[in-house]
Amino acid sequence: MSLRFYDTGTRSVRPFEPLEEGRVGMYVCGATPQASPHIGHLRSGVIYDVLLRWLRASGYEVTFARNVTDVDDKIIAVSAERGVPWFAVAEGNQRVFTQGYDLLGCLPPTIEPRATGHVPEMIVLIRRLIEKGHAYAAGGDVYFDVKSWADEYGSLSNQRLENMRSAGDTPNEEAKRDARDFALWKGAKPGEPSWETPWGDGRPGWHLECSAMATKYLGPAFDIHGGGVDLIFPHHENEIAQSRAAGDGFARYWLHNGLLTVDGEKMSKSVGNVVLLSDLLDKARPVEVRYYLASAHYRSLMDYTDAALAEAVSAYQRIEGFVTRASETVGAVPASSVPTGFATAMDDDLGVPQALAVLHETVRDGNSALASGDHEAVRQALAAVRAMADVLGIDPLSPQWNRTGEEDLRPVVDALVGVALEQRQAARARKDYAAADAIRDSLAEAGILVEDTPQGPRWELKRD
């Protein structure tokens, strides 16, 4: 099966055919950092990281742009509420986003453009739209004229213009030709950041910036645009309108990830159910959190519960346990190519749940090979498991998941535990089973689990 995606624009699964053979341009709407990221934001980060990894594994050279909306109504509101500069709000929270992405093993984007750094490109785009009759200046603002694009406006969200309500994006509604027109540029207000333009001082509208940044780094037409389903309207609808009205082909495939709820409810500060990454890290390691966030299909609604996280933790540890035991048995085995079933699942609209089923089946086969002593089968299973886990960003042997300093202590701990295990073996040899059990229990109290295998005892640190 060739790679194919569900394209929101056509509401169909389409074969993926990039503009340029072997190369992919991908733009994903990133953070508006008015607050620290919750796990819904980080799920999106993990989803598009898996997409990036699979595109690269499929042989594509990917230019991946993920923007930062570092000036916005919400950021300005938080700034006023806290009495700190707007840029301090944006920068501080963006650092937390970056730390979260890194902690969960997300590869860095090729470019991470910020809205405030691309005002000149926005001015050029506004000028092009005005010259083509699709935008107009009024009351200090500049608006996109949706009636000038009426035949196509609403195509992404499958809406008709006559059924749409006011854009509601400015207090100057009376200045608009039509209430559904949306702001490209917002006139300056006291105490707010502003930039000089031919139409007066002000700041960009939310939608304008993405069109300007995407085309700057990926060209007037590019392959993939991603984001959450909550962005389909109005954000992505308006991106398409202003970009194509200006003459740019813009994105050819639109991918949208499902949202994340908590115990069946939308996350909300007022409800008090916002779950941050730090909340999950009290219950699981970063790699286990990543496994959980990646495990559902990207287009599905995901409902967070503690039980679901615990189930994901157990599932990941089965993978980790096999990789650890197999590596100790047959030594370091590099990743191979992924199995056909895994590739087929990933090619079919990034079918991670089906791909994970193949991975766990291979783990079961590998464990059977370990039990029977078939080392060649163990090597093959280990290579395949590592290849699949690498695509998903969860390879237990990846340096990403061994940065805690624990690996630096391993030789020391290994030597000390080895002495204890030798004493235990000696006790068992003389049939002093009480002493042997006491040594094992003492190790367990210290957080060291001992497992007796046909190859001899092995140990691992207990995970909380």
C-alpha positions as CSV (number, residue, x, y, z in Angstrom):
1,M,0.0,0.0,0.0
2,S,1.3,3.5,-0.8
3,L,1.2,6.2,1.7
4,R,-2.2,7.9,2.0
5,F,-3.9,10.4,4.3
6,Y,-7.4,11.5,5.2
7,D,-7.6,15.0,3.7
8,T,-10.0,17.3,5.5
9,G,-10.2,19.5,2.3
10,T,-11.7,16.7,0.2
11,R,-13.1,14.7,3.2
12,S,-11.6,11.6,1.7
13,V,-8.5,9.3,2.1
14,R,-6.1,10.2,-0.7
15,P,-2.9,8.7,-1.9
16,F,0.0,11.0,-0.9
17,E,1.7,12.6,-3.9
18,P,4.2,15.3,-2.9
19,L,4.8,18.3,-5.1
20,E,8.5,17.3,-5.5
21,E,9.5,13.6,-5.6
22,G,11.4,12.6,-2.4
23,R,10.7,15.9,-0.6
24,V,7.9,17.0,1.7
25,G,7.0,20.5,3.0
26,M,4.9,20.3,6.2
27,Y,3.5,23.1,8.3
28,V,1.8,22.5,11.7
29,C,0.1,25.2,13.8
30,G,2.1,25.3,17.0
31,A,1.6,27.1,20.3
32,T,-0.2,30.2,21.3
33,P,1.8,30.4,24.5
34,Q,-0.6,32.3,26.8
35,A,-0.2,29.5,29.4
36,S,1.8,26.3,30.0
37,P,0.9,23.4,27.7
38,H,-1.7,20.8,28.7
39,I,-1.6,17.2,27.5
40,G,-3.9,18.1,24.6
41,H,-1.2,20.4,23.2
42,L,1.5,17.7,23.8
43,R,-0.6,15.0,22.2
44,S,-0.6,17.1,19.0
45,G,3.2,17.5,19.3
46,V,3.6,13.7,19.6
47,I,1.2,13.0,16.7
48,Y,3.0,15.2,14.2
49,D,6.4,13.9,15.4
50,V,5.3,10.4,14.6
51,L,4.2,11.6,11.2
52,L,7.5,13.3,10.7
53,R,9.4,10.1,11.7
54,W,7.3,8.0,9.3
55,L,7.8,10.3,6.4
56,R,11.5,10.2,7.0
57,A,11.5,6.4,7.4
58,S,9.6,6.3,4.1
59,G,12.5,8.0,2.4
60,Y,11.3,11.6,2.3
61,E,13.4,14.6,3.1
62,V,11.1,16.7,5.2
63,T,11.1,20.5,5.8
64,F,9.0,20.8,8.9
65,A,7.8,24.2,10.0
66,R,5.8,24.7,13.3
67,N,4.9,28.2,14.2
68,V,4.7,30.1,17.5
69,T,1.9,32.7,17.8
70,D,3.8,35.0,20.2
71,V,1.4,37.9,20.0
72,D,-2.3,37.4,20.4
73,D,-5.4,38.7,22.2
74,K,-5.1,35.9,24.8
75,I,-1.4,36.7,25.5
76,I,-2.2,40.4,25.8
77,A,-5.0,39.6,28.3
78,V,-2.8,37.5,30.4
79,S,-0.1,40.2,30.3
80,A,-2.6,42.8,31.6
81,E,-4.0,40.4,34.3
82,R,-0.5,39.6,35.6
83,G,1.1,43.0,35.1
84,V,4.0,41.6,33.1
85,P,5.1,42.4,29.5
86,W,3.3,40.5,26.8
87,F,6.6,39.2,25.4
88,A,7.5,37.8,28.8
89,V,4.3,35.8,28.9
90,A,4.9,34.4,25.5
91,E,8.6,33.6,25.9
92,G,8.2,32.0,29.3
93,N,5.4,29.7,28.3
94,Q,7.0,28.9,24.9
95,R,10.1,27.6,26.8
96,V,7.8,25.3,28.8
97,F,6.3,24.1,25.5
98,T,9.8,23.4,24.1
99,Q,10.8,21.5,27.3
100,G,7.6,19.4,27.1
101,Y,8.2,18.5,23.4
102,D,11.8,17.6,24.2
103,L,10.9,15.6,27.3
104,L,8.5,13.5,25.2
105,G,11.1,12.8,22.5
106,C,9.7,15.1,19.8
107,L,12.3,15.9,17.1
108,P,12.8,19.6,16.6
109,P,11.2,21.3,13.6
110,T,13.3,22.4,10.7
111,I,12.2,26.0,11.5
112,E,10.0,27.4,14.3
113,P,9.0,30.8,13.1
114,R,7.4,33.4,15.4
115,A,4.7,35.8,14.3
116,T,6.5,38.8,15.6
117,G,9.5,38.1,13.4
118,H,7.4,38.1,10.2
119,V,5.5,41.3,10.1
120,P,7.2,42.4,6.8
121,E,5.9,39.3,5.1
122,M,2.4,39.9,6.5
123,I,2.5,43.5,5.1
124,V,3.3,42.1,1.6
125,L,0.5,39.6,1.8
126,I,-2.0,42.3,2.9
127,R,-0.9,44.5,0.0
128,R,-1.4,41.7,-2.5
129,L,-4.9,41.1,-1.2
130,I,-5.9,44.7,-1.3
131,E,-4.6,45.0,-4.9
132,K,-6.6,42.0,-5.9
133,G,-9.8,43.4,-4.3
134,H,-10.0,40.8,-1.5
135,A,-9.2,43.1,1.4
136,Y,-9.8,46.6,2.6
137,A,-8.7,49.0,5.3
138,A,-11.3,50.5,7.7
139,G,-11.2,52.1,11.1
140,G,-7.5,51.3,11.6
141,D,-8.0,47.7,10.8
142,V,-7.6,45.7,7.6
143,Y,-10.2,43.1,6.8
144,F,-10.6,40.2,4.3
145,D,-13.7,40.6,2.2
146,V,-15.3,37.1,2.4
147,K,-17.9,37.9,-0.2
148,S,-15.1,38.5,-2.7
149,W,-14.2,34.8,-2.2
150,A,-17.7,33.5,-1.6
151,D,-17.6,30.6,-4.1
152,E,-14.8,29.0,-2.1
153,Y,-15.1,30.3,1.4
154,G,-16.3,27.5,3.7
155,S,-15.0,24.6,1.6
156,L,-12.6,23.2,4.2
157,S,-15.2,23.3,7.0
158,N,-18.0,22.3,4.7
159,Q,-20.1,25.4,5.5
160,R,-22.1,27.8,3.3
161,L,-21.4,31.5,3.7
162,E,-25.0,32.4,4.3
163,N,-25.1,30.2,7.3
164,M,-22.0,31.8,9.0
165,R,-22.2,34.2,11.8
166,S,-20.1,37.3,12.6
167,A,-16.3,36.7,12.8
168,G,-16.4,38.4,16.2
169,D,-12.7,39.2,16.1
170,T,-12.8,43.0,16.7
171,P,-14.7,45.6,18.6
172,N,-14.9,47.7,15.4
173,E,-17.7,45.6,13.8
174,E,-19.3,48.7,12.4
175,A,-16.3,49.3,10.3
176,K,-16.7,46.1,8.4
177,R,-18.5,45.8,5.0
178,D,-19.8,42.4,6.3
179,A,-19.9,41.1,9.8
180,R,-18.3,37.8,8.5
181,D,-15.2,39.6,7.2
182,F,-12.2,38.7,9.4
183,A,-9.3,40.9,10.5
184,L,-6.0,40.7,8.8
185,W,-4.5,43.5,10.7
186,K,-5.8,45.1,14.0
187,G,-5.3,48.8,14.7
188,A,-3.1,49.8,17.6
189,K,-4.6,50.3,21.0
190,P,-3.1,51.9,24.1
191,G,-0.7,49.7,26.0
192,E,-0.7,47.0,23.3
193,P,2.2,46.0,21.0
194,S,2.2,47.5,17.5
195,W,4.1,47.7,14.3
196,E,4.1,50.3,11.6
197,T,2.3,49.6,8.3
198,P,1.0,51.6,5.3
199,W,-2.5,51.3,6.9
200,G,-1.5,52.4,10.3
201,D,0.2,51.0,13.4
202,G,-1.2,47.8,14.8
203,R,-0.6,44.1,15.1
204,P,-1.4,41.0,13.0
205,G,-4.7,39.1,13.0
206,W,-4.5,35.5,14.1
207,H,-4.9,34.0,10.7
208,L,-2.6,36.2,8.6
209,E,0.6,35.1,10.3
210,C,0.4,31.4,9.4
211,S,-0.2,32.2,5.7
212,A,2.8,34.5,5.7
213,M,5.1,32.1,7.5
214,A,4.1,28.9,5.8
215,T,4.7,30.3,2.3
216,K,8.0,32.0,3.3
217,Y,9.6,28.7,4.4
218,L,7.7,26.2,2.3
219,G,6.8,28.2,-0.9
220,P,3.5,29.4,-2.3
221,A,2.3,25.7,-2.5
222,F,3.4,22.9,-0.2
223,D,2.3,19.4,0.8
224,I,0.9,19.1,4.3
225,H,-0.8,21.5,6.8
226,G,-1.6,20.0,10.2
227,G,-3.4,21.1,13.4
228,G,-6.2,20.3,15.7
229,V,-9.8,19.8,14.6
230,D,-10.7,22.9,16.6
231,L,-8.6,25.0,14.1
232,I,-10.6,23.9,11.0
233,F,-12.9,26.9,11.4
234,P,-12.2,29.8,11.4
235,H,-8.4,29.6,11.5
236,H,-7.6,27.2,8.7
237,E,-10.6,28.2,6.6
238,N,-9.3,31.8,6.8
239,E,-5.7,30.7,6.0
240,I,-6.9,29.1,2.8
241,A,-9.1,32.1,1.8
242,Q,-6.4,34.7,2.2
243,S,-3.6,32.6,0.7
244,R,-5.5,31.4,-2.4
245,A,-7.2,34.8,-2.9
246,A,-3.6,36.3,-3.0
247,G,-2.7,33.7,-5.7
248,D,-0.9,31.0,-3.6
249,G,-1.7,27.4,-4.0
250,F,-1.1,26.9,-0.3
251,A,-1.5,23.4,1.4
252,R,-2.5,20.4,-0.7
253,Y,-3.3,18.0,2.2
254,W,-5.0,19.1,5.4
255,L,-4.5,16.7,8.4
256,H,-6.4,17.4,11.6
257,N,-5.9,15.6,14.9
258,G,-8.6,14.8,17.4
259,L,-8.9,16.6,20.7
260,L,-8.3,15.2,24.2
261,T,-10.8,15.2,26.9
262,V,-10.5,14.2,30.6
263,D,-13.0,11.7,32.0
264,G,-15.4,12.6,29.2
265,E,-15.2,16.4,29.7
266,K,-13.4,19.1,27.7
267,M,-10.4,20.5,29.6
268,S,-11.3,23.8,31.2
269,K,-9.8,26.0,33.9
270,S,-13.3,26.8,35.1
271,V,-14.0,23.0,35.6
272,G,-10.6,22.5,37.1
273,N,-9.7,19.5,35.0
274,V,-6.7,20.8,33.0
275,V,-4.0,18.1,33.0
276,L,-0.4,19.2,32.6
277,L,2.5,17.1,31.7
278,S,3.8,17.4,35.2
279,D,0.6,15.7,36.4
280,L,1.3,12.7,34.2
281,L,5.0,12.5,35.1
282,D,3.9,11.8,38.7
283,K,2.3,8.6,37.3
284,A,4.6,7.6,34.5
285,R,8.0,8.1,32.9
286,P,8.2,10.4,29.8
287,V,8.5,7.5,27.4
288,E,5.4,5.9,28.8
289,V,3.5,9.2,28.5
290,R,4.6,9.4,24.9
291,Y,3.4,5.8,24.3
292,Y,0.1,6.7,25.7
293,L,-0.4,10.0,23.7
294,A,0.6,8.3,20.5
295,S,-1.4,5.1,20.9
296,A,-4.8,6.2,19.7
297,H,-5.4,7.0,16.0
298,Y,-4.5,10.6,15.4
299,R,-8.0,11.6,14.2
300,S,-9.8,10.1,17.1
301,L,-11.1,11.8,20.2
302,M,-8.9,10.7,23.1
303,D,-10.4,10.6,26.6
304,Y,-7.8,10.7,29.4
305,T,-8.3,8.6,32.5
306,D,-5.7,7.3,35.0
307,A,-6.7,3.8,34.1
308,A,-6.0,4.3,30.5
309,L,-2.6,5.8,31.3
310,A,-1.8,2.8,33.6
311,E,-2.7,0.4,30.8
312,A,-0.4,2.2,28.4
313,V,2.4,2.0,31.0
314,S,2.0,-1.7,31.3
315,A,1.9,-2.1,27.5
316,Y,5.1,-0.1,27.1
317,Q,6.9,-2.0,29.8
318,R,6.2,-5.3,28.0
319,I,8.1,-3.9,25.0
320,E,10.8,-2.6,27.3
321,G,11.1,-5.8,29.1
322,F,11.6,-7.8,25.9
323,V,14.2,-5.4,24.5
324,T,16.1,-5.5,27.8
325,R,16.1,-9.3,28.1
326,A,16.8,-9.8,24.4
327,S,19.8,-7.4,24.5
328,E,21.2,-9.1,27.5
329,T,20.9,-12.5,25.7
330,V,22.1,-11.7,22.2
331,G,23.9,-8.4,22.7
332,A,23.4,-5.1,20.9
333,V,21.3,-5.6,17.7
334,P,20.7,-2.6,15.5
335,A,17.2,-1.8,14.1
336,S,16.2,-3.5,10.9
337,S,13.5,-2.5,8.4
338,V,10.0,-2.6,9.8
339,P,7.7,-5.6,9.2
340,T,5.3,-5.4,6.2
341,G,2.3,-5.3,8.5
342,F,3.6,-2.3,10.4
343,A,4.4,-0.4,7.2
344,T,1.0,-1.2,5.8
345,A,-0.7,0.2,9.0
346,M,1.4,3.3,9.0
347,D,0.8,3.9,5.3
348,D,-2.9,3.7,5.9
349,D,-3.5,7.2,7.3
350,L,-0.9,6.8,10.0
351,G,-2.6,3.8,11.6
352,V,-0.7,3.7,14.9
353,P,-3.1,1.4,16.7
354,Q,-2.7,-1.3,14.1
355,A,1.0,-0.7,13.9
356,L,1.3,-1.2,17.7
357,A,-0.6,-4.5,17.3
358,V,2.2,-5.7,15.0
359,L,4.8,-4.5,17.4
360,H,3.3,-6.3,20.4
361,E,2.9,-9.5,18.3
362,T,6.6,-9.3,17.5
363,V,7.4,-8.9,21.2
364,R,5.3,-12.0,22.0
365,D,7.2,-14.0,19.3
366,G,10.5,-12.7,20.7
367,N,9.6,-13.7,24.2
368,S,8.7,-17.2,22.9
369,A,12.1,-17.3,21.2
370,L,13.8,-16.3,24.4
371,A,12.0,-19.1,26.3
372,S,13.1,-21.7,23.7
373,G,16.6,-20.4,23.5
374,D,16.4,-19.7,19.7
375,H,18.9,-16.8,19.6
376,E,18.6,-16.2,15.9
377,A,14.9,-15.7,16.2
378,V,15.5,-13.4,19.2
379,R,17.9,-11.3,17.1
380,Q,15.4,-10.9,14.3
381,A,12.6,-10.0,16.7
382,L,14.8,-7.5,18.6
383,A,15.8,-5.8,15.3
384,A,12.2,-5.5,14.2
385,V,10.9,-4.3,17.5
386,R,13.6,-1.6,17.7
387,A,12.8,-0.5,14.1
388,M,9.1,-0.2,14.8
389,A,9.7,1.5,18.2
390,D,12.1,4.0,16.6
391,V,9.4,5.1,14.1
392,L,7.1,5.7,17.1
393,G,9.8,7.4,19.1
394,I,9.7,4.8,21.9
395,D,12.8,2.7,21.4
396,P,13.9,1.7,25.0
397,L,17.5,1.7,23.9
398,S,17.4,5.3,22.4
399,P,19.6,7.8,24.2
400,Q,16.5,10.0,24.5
401,W,15.2,7.7,27.2
402,N,18.5,7.3,29.0
403,R,19.3,10.9,30.0
404,T,18.5,10.7,33.7
405,G,22.0,9.8,34.9
406,E,20.8,6.4,35.9
407,E,22.9,4.9,33.1
408,D,26.0,6.4,34.7
409,L,25.4,4.5,37.9
410,R,24.5,1.2,36.2
411,P,28.1,-0.3,36.3
412,V,28.4,0.5,40.0
413,V,24.9,-0.9,40.9
414,D,25.5,-3.9,38.6
415,A,28.7,-4.8,40.5
416,L,27.0,-4.5,43.9
417,V,23.9,-6.4,42.8
418,G,26.2,-9.0,41.2
419,V,27.8,-9.7,44.6
420,A,24.4,-10.1,46.2
421,L,23.3,-12.5,43.5
422,E,26.4,-14.6,43.8
423,Q,25.7,-14.9,47.5
424,R,22.1,-15.9,46.7
425,Q,23.2,-18.5,44.2
426,A,25.6,-19.9,46.8
427,A,22.8,-20.1,49.3
428,R,20.6,-21.9,46.8
429,A,23.4,-24.3,46.0
430,R,23.7,-25.3,49.6
431,K,19.9,-25.5,49.8
432,D,19.7,-22.6,52.3
433,Y,16.5,-21.3,50.6
434,A,15.6,-19.1,53.5
435,A,18.9,-17.1,53.1
436,A,18.4,-17.0,49.3
437,D,14.9,-15.6,49.7
438,A,16.1,-13.1,52.3
439,I,18.7,-11.7,49.8
440,R,16.0,-11.5,47.1
441,D,13.6,-9.7,49.5
442,S,16.3,-7.3,50.6
443,L,17.1,-6.4,47.0
444,A,13.3,-5.9,46.4
445,E,13.1,-3.5,49.3
446,A,15.9,-1.5,47.7
447,G,13.9,-1.3,44.4
448,I,15.8,-4.1,42.6
449,L,13.7,-6.9,41.1
450,V,15.3,-10.3,40.5
451,E,14.0,-12.7,37.9
452,D,15.3,-16.3,37.5
453,T,15.8,-17.3,33.9
454,P,17.3,-20.3,32.1
455,Q,20.4,-18.2,31.5
456,G,20.6,-17.3,35.2
457,P,19.3,-14.5,37.4
458,R,18.7,-11.1,35.9
459,W,17.7,-7.9,37.6
460,E,16.1,-4.5,36.9
461,L,15.2,-1.4,38.8
462,K,11.6,-1.3,39.9
463,R,9.5,1.4,38.1
464,D,7.0,3.4,40.1
